[in-house]
Amino acid sequence: MARKRRRRLLVPESRPALERLKAQVMSREMGVGPLSPDQVKMEVAKQVGVPLKPGDNGDLKTADAGKIGGTIGGHMVREMVKMAQEQLARQRSRP
């Protein structure tokens, strides 16, 4: 039986902020409303054509899981890079 891996955040207190970022990004980029993380996954799965169901998805192919996670993660990474670039630009423009 496959072991379920749960990634731990380096700063656990950042989880609420990351979940808010995920909701904002997915709302803007994919038209997914402000939903819980599980609801975001379900909605993205529906949009990319992956048969995700509530509960155990042990029969889900790795490639299909990657379509969901890659869609969400890719949008979030682009947003975080944009935020970092804006912050650097603000720091450089200060006297």
FISE-450240 format. One record per residue (C-alpha): chain; x negated, z, y negated; residue in one letter. Coordinates in Angstrom, 3 decimals, padded with zeros to 6 digits. Each point is the difference from the previous one (the first is absolute). Layout:
# FISE-450240
<r><chain>A</chain><c1>X</c1><c3>Z</c3><c2>Y</c2><resn>A</resn></r>
...
# end
This chain:
# FISE-450240
<r><chain>A</chain><c1>000.000</c1><c3>000.000</c3><c2>000.000</c2><resn>M</resn></r>
<r><chain>A</chain><c1>-001.302</c1><c3>-000.907</c3><c2>-003.421</c2><resn>A</resn></r>
<r><chain>A</chain><c1>-000.989</c1><c3>002.815</c3><c2>-002.284</c2><resn>R</resn></r>
<r><chain>A</chain><c1>001.856</c1><c3>000.089</c3><c2>-003.308</c2><resn>K</resn></r>
<r><chain>A</chain><c1>-002.515</c1><c3>000.036</c3><c2>-002.831</c2><resn>R</resn></r>
<r><chain>A</chain><c1>000.939</c1><c3>001.611</c3><c2>-003.266</c2><resn>R</resn></r>
<r><chain>A</chain><c1>-002.310</c1><c3>-000.755</c3><c2>-002.872</c2><resn>R</resn></r>
<r><chain>A</chain><c1>-000.829</c1><c3>002.986</c3><c2>-002.129</c2><resn>R</resn></r>
<r><chain>A</chain><c1>-000.463</c1><c3>-000.365</c3><c2>-003.713</c2><resn>L</resn></r>
<r><chain>A</chain><c1>-003.288</c1><c3>001.156</c3><c2>-001.468</c2><resn>L</resn></r>
<r><chain>A</chain><c1>002.065</c1><c3>001.846</c3><c2>-002.613</c2><resn>V</resn></r>
<r><chain>A</chain><c1>003.237</c1><c3>001.063</c3><c2>001.761</c2><resn>P</resn></r>
<r><chain>A</chain><c1>001.582</c1><c3>000.972</c3><c2>-003.332</c2><resn>E</resn></r>
<r><chain>A</chain><c1>-000.036</c1><c3>-003.685</c3><c2>-000.974</c2><resn>S</resn></r>
<r><chain>A</chain><c1>002.661</c1><c3>-000.936</c3><c2>002.579</c2><resn>R</resn></r>
<r><chain>A</chain><c1>003.013</c1><c3>000.316</c3><c2>-002.387</c2><resn>P</resn></r>
<r><chain>A</chain><c1>-001.730</c1><c3>-002.162</c3><c2>-002.619</c2><resn>A</resn></r>
<r><chain>A</chain><c1>-000.917</c1><c3>-002.608</c3><c2>002.615</c2><resn>L</resn></r>
<r><chain>A</chain><c1>003.577</c1><c3>-000.087</c3><c2>001.287</c2><resn>E</resn></r>
<r><chain>A</chain><c1>001.270</c1><c3>-000.499</c3><c2>-003.584</c2><resn>R</resn></r>
<r><chain>A</chain><c1>-002.527</c1><c3>-002.808</c3><c2>-000.491</c2><resn>L</resn></r>
<r><chain>A</chain><c1>001.124</c1><c3>-001.616</c3><c2>003.255</c2><resn>K</resn></r>
<r><chain>A</chain><c1>003.655</c1><c3>000.142</c3><c2>-001.099</c2><resn>A</resn></r>
<r><chain>A</chain><c1>-000.808</c1><c3>-001.444</c3><c2>-003.458</c2><resn>Q</resn></r>
<r><chain>A</chain><c1>-002.181</c1><c3>-002.800</c3><c2>001.334</c2><resn>V</resn></r>
<r><chain>A</chain><c1>002.376</c1><c3>-000.994</c3><c2>002.789</c2><resn>M</resn></r>
<r><chain>A</chain><c1>002.950</c1><c3>000.080</c3><c2>-002.401</c2><resn>S</resn></r>
<r><chain>A</chain><c1>-001.766</c1><c3>-002.339</c3><c2>-002.402</c2><resn>R</resn></r>
<r><chain>A</chain><c1>-001.778</c1><c3>-002.305</c3><c2>002.465</c2><resn>E</resn></r>
<r><chain>A</chain><c1>002.476</c1><c3>-000.257</c3><c2>002.871</c2><resn>M</resn></r>
<r><chain>A</chain><c1>003.312</c1><c3>000.969</c3><c2>-001.552</c2><resn>G</resn></r>
<r><chain>A</chain><c1>000.178</c1><c3>003.174</c3><c2>002.098</c2><resn>V</resn></r>
<r><chain>A</chain><c1>001.817</c1><c3>002.772</c3><c2>-001.805</c2><resn>G</resn></r>
<r><chain>A</chain><c1>-001.297</c1><c3>003.551</c3><c2>-000.479</c2><resn>P</resn></r>
<r><chain>A</chain><c1>000.126</c1><c3>001.013</c3><c2>003.645</c2><resn>L</resn></r>
<r><chain>A</chain><c1>-001.684</c1><c3>002.523</c3><c2>002.249</c2><resn>S</resn></r>
<r><chain>A</chain><c1>-003.234</c1><c3>-001.166</c3><c2>001.698</c2><resn>P</resn></r>
<r><chain>A</chain><c1>001.821</c1><c3>-000.601</c3><c2>003.296</c2><resn>D</resn></r>
<r><chain>A</chain><c1>002.712</c1><c3>-001.986</c3><c2>-001.745</c2><resn>Q</resn></r>
<r><chain>A</chain><c1>-002.666</c1><c3>-002.078</c3><c2>-001.778</c2><resn>V</resn></r>
<r><chain>A</chain><c1>-001.552</c1><c3>-000.845</c3><c2>003.379</c2><resn>K</resn></r>
<r><chain>A</chain><c1>003.385</c1><c3>-000.971</c3><c2>001.434</c2><resn>M</resn></r>
<r><chain>A</chain><c1>000.846</c1><c3>-002.211</c3><c2>-002.987</c2><resn>E</resn></r>
<r><chain>A</chain><c1>-003.398</c1><c3>-001.724</c3><c2>-000.014</c2><resn>V</resn></r>
<r><chain>A</chain><c1>000.251</c1><c3>-000.540</c3><c2>003.766</c2><resn>A</resn></r>
<r><chain>A</chain><c1>003.363</c1><c3>-001.676</c3><c2>-000.500</c2><resn>K</resn></r>
<r><chain>A</chain><c1>-001.411</c1><c3>-002.232</c3><c2>-002.762</c2><resn>Q</resn></r>
<r><chain>A</chain><c1>-003.015</c1><c3>-001.124</c3><c2>002.064</c2><resn>V</resn></r>
<r><chain>A</chain><c1>002.052</c1><c3>-000.437</c3><c2>003.192</c2><resn>G</resn></r>
<r><chain>A</chain><c1>-001.406</c1><c3>002.876</c3><c2>002.078</c2><resn>V</resn></r>
<r><chain>A</chain><c1>002.394</c1><c3>001.707</c3><c2>002.454</c2><resn>P</resn></r>
<r><chain>A</chain><c1>-000.668</c1><c3>003.588</c3><c2>-001.136</c2><resn>L</resn></r>
<r><chain>A</chain><c1>002.513</c1><c3>002.630</c3><c2>001.027</c2><resn>K</resn></r>
<r><chain>A</chain><c1>000.385</c1><c3>003.681</c3><c2>-000.894</c2><resn>P</resn></r>
<r><chain>A</chain><c1>-001.852</c1><c3>002.325</c3><c2>002.343</c2><resn>G</resn></r>
<r><chain>A</chain><c1>-002.482</c1><c3>-001.145</c3><c2>002.618</c2><resn>D</resn></r>
<r><chain>A</chain><c1>-001.419</c1><c3>-003.498</c3><c2>-000.385</c2><resn>N</resn></r>
<r><chain>A</chain><c1>-002.471</c1><c3>000.179</c3><c2>002.874</c2><resn>G</resn></r>
<r><chain>A</chain><c1>000.827</c1><c3>-003.568</c3><c2>001.009</c2><resn>D</resn></r>
<r><chain>A</chain><c1>-000.825</c1><c3>-001.371</c3><c2>-003.478</c2><resn>L</resn></r>
<r><chain>A</chain><c1>-002.896</c1><c3>-002.458</c3><c2>000.046</c2><resn>K</resn></r>
<r><chain>A</chain><c1>-003.082</c1><c3>000.884</c3><c2>-002.011</c2><resn>T</resn></r>
<r><chain>A</chain><c1>000.268</c1><c3>-003.220</c3><c2>-001.978</c2><resn>A</resn></r>
<r><chain>A</chain><c1>003.576</c1><c3>000.857</c3><c2>-000.995</c2><resn>D</resn></r>
<r><chain>A</chain><c1>-000.999</c1><c3>003.520</c3><c2>-001.081</c2><resn>A</resn></r>
<r><chain>A</chain><c1>-002.792</c1><c3>-001.579</c3><c2>-002.048</c2><resn>G</resn></r>
<r><chain>A</chain><c1>002.478</c1><c3>-002.254</c3><c2>-001.770</c2><resn>K</resn></r>
<r><chain>A</chain><c1>001.877</c1><c3>003.059</c3><c2>-001.231</c2><resn>I</resn></r>
<r><chain>A</chain><c1>-003.003</c1><c3>002.154</c3><c2>-000.895</c2><resn>G</resn></r>
<r><chain>A</chain><c1>-001.930</c1><c3>-002.918</c3><c2>-001.443</c2><resn>G</resn></r>
<r><chain>A</chain><c1>002.867</c1><c3>-000.979</c3><c2>-002.255</c2><resn>T</resn></r>
<r><chain>A</chain><c1>000.428</c1><c3>003.521</c3><c2>-001.342</c2><resn>I</resn></r>
<r><chain>A</chain><c1>-003.720</c1><c3>000.810</c3><c2>-000.152</c2><resn>G</resn></r>
<r><chain>A</chain><c1>-000.995</c1><c3>-003.295</c3><c2>-001.569</c2><resn>G</resn></r>
<r><chain>A</chain><c1>002.396</c1><c3>000.457</c3><c2>-002.894</c2><resn>H</resn></r>
<r><chain>A</chain><c1>-001.099</c1><c3>003.610</c3><c2>-000.481</c2><resn>M</resn></r>
<r><chain>A</chain><c1>-003.715</c1><c3>-000.884</c3><c2>-000.005</c2><resn>V</resn></r>
<r><chain>A</chain><c1>000.555</c1><c3>-002.742</c3><c2>-002.586</c2><resn>R</resn></r>
<r><chain>A</chain><c1>001.893</c1><c3>002.474</c3><c2>-002.187</c2><resn>E</resn></r>
<r><chain>A</chain><c1>-002.705</c1><c3>002.668</c3><c2>000.297</c2><resn>M</resn></r>
<r><chain>A</chain><c1>-002.732</c1><c3>-002.527</c3><c2>-000.878</c2><resn>V</resn></r>
<r><chain>A</chain><c1>002.030</c1><c3>-001.076</c3><c2>-003.038</c2><resn>K</resn></r>
<r><chain>A</chain><c1>000.419</c1><c3>003.642</c3><c2>-001.061</c2><resn>M</resn></r>
<r><chain>A</chain><c1>-003.749</c1><c3>000.641</c3><c2>000.362</c2><resn>A</resn></r>
<r><chain>A</chain><c1>-000.855</c1><c3>-003.123</c3><c2>-002.020</c2><resn>Q</resn></r>
<r><chain>A</chain><c1>002.360</c1><c3>001.080</c3><c2>-002.775</c2><resn>E</resn></r>
<r><chain>A</chain><c1>-001.508</c1><c3>003.483</c3><c2>-000.048</c2><resn>Q</resn></r>
<r><chain>A</chain><c1>-003.545</c1><c3>-001.426</c3><c2>-000.212</c2><resn>L</resn></r>
<r><chain>A</chain><c1>001.034</c1><c3>-002.318</c3><c2>-002.826</c2><resn>A</resn></r>
<r><chain>A</chain><c1>001.470</c1><c3>002.963</c3><c2>-001.929</c2><resn>R</resn></r>
<r><chain>A</chain><c1>-003.186</c1><c3>002.034</c3><c2>000.503</c2><resn>Q</resn></r>
<r><chain>A</chain><c1>-002.185</c1><c3>-002.868</c3><c2>-001.176</c2><resn>R</resn></r>
<r><chain>A</chain><c1>002.100</c1><c3>-000.600</c3><c2>-003.117</c2><resn>S</resn></r>
<r><chain>A</chain><c1>-000.400</c1><c3>003.588</c3><c2>-001.208</c2><resn>R</resn></r>
<r><chain>A</chain><c1>-002.728</c1><c3>000.549</c3><c2>-002.611</c2><resn>P</resn></r>
# end
